[in-house]
Amino acid sequence: MNPSSVSDKDIFVFGRHCPFFNSEQHPLMNLAIADALRHAPGKKGLKNAKFTDEFYFFMRCISVTGYATAGD
């Protein structure tokens, strides 16, 4: 996949989903994306998203970085 061009209106964002004890077993990508978009109101999607699977002592997380865009 080729990277999308980033404009000056796009905002760099970071999001993460970490399920804790007594909840779902695996981190969910859609919740990580929703967390990232929450930091950029009015934006609808991510360009050049990069997902990272993170392991800690007692939990597993997924994080996403990318450029929030309005979808133009």
N, C-alpha and C positions, 0 to 999 in steps of 0.2 A: 504494500500500500504506500502510495506517495504521500508525503506530508502536505497538508493544506496550507495555503498562504494565510498569514496572520496579518490582520489590519490593525491600525492604531485604535480602533474601537473595541477590539478584543481584549479581555482582561485575563491575566494569568491567575489560575485558582488551584487550590489543593483541597481534596476531600478524603475522608477515611471512614471505613466501617469496621468496627471491632465488636463482634458478638461476645457478650459476657456469659458467665455461668447461668445455667437454667434458661437459656434462650436458644436460638437456632445454632446449629453446630458450625456452619461455614459462613464466612463473610460474603456479602452480596455486592456485586458490582453496581447494580442499579441504586443501592443506597449510598454507595461511595460517590457516584455521580451526582445524586440529589444533594448530598452534603456539599460538594464542590460548587454546584450551581446556587446553593443558598447564600454563598458569599458574594454573588454577583446578581443582584435583583434585575429582572427584566431580560436576562439572558436565557436562551432555550436549549443550548447544546454545547458540546465541547469539540474543539479542533485539536488535533495532534495529541490525543489522550495517551498517557503512559500509565499503565497499571503496574503496581508493585505488590507482591505477596510478601507480607511481613510476619515473622514468627517471633513471639515473645515466650517467656517461661510458661505462662498458663493460658495464652490465647493466641489466636491467629487473626491477623487483620489484612485488609486490602486497602491500598491507597491509590488515588488517581491524581495526576497533575495534567493540566492542559489549559487551553485558552477558551474561556467562555465567550460564546458568540450569540448574537440575536438571530442567527439563521439567515442572514442576507445572502 
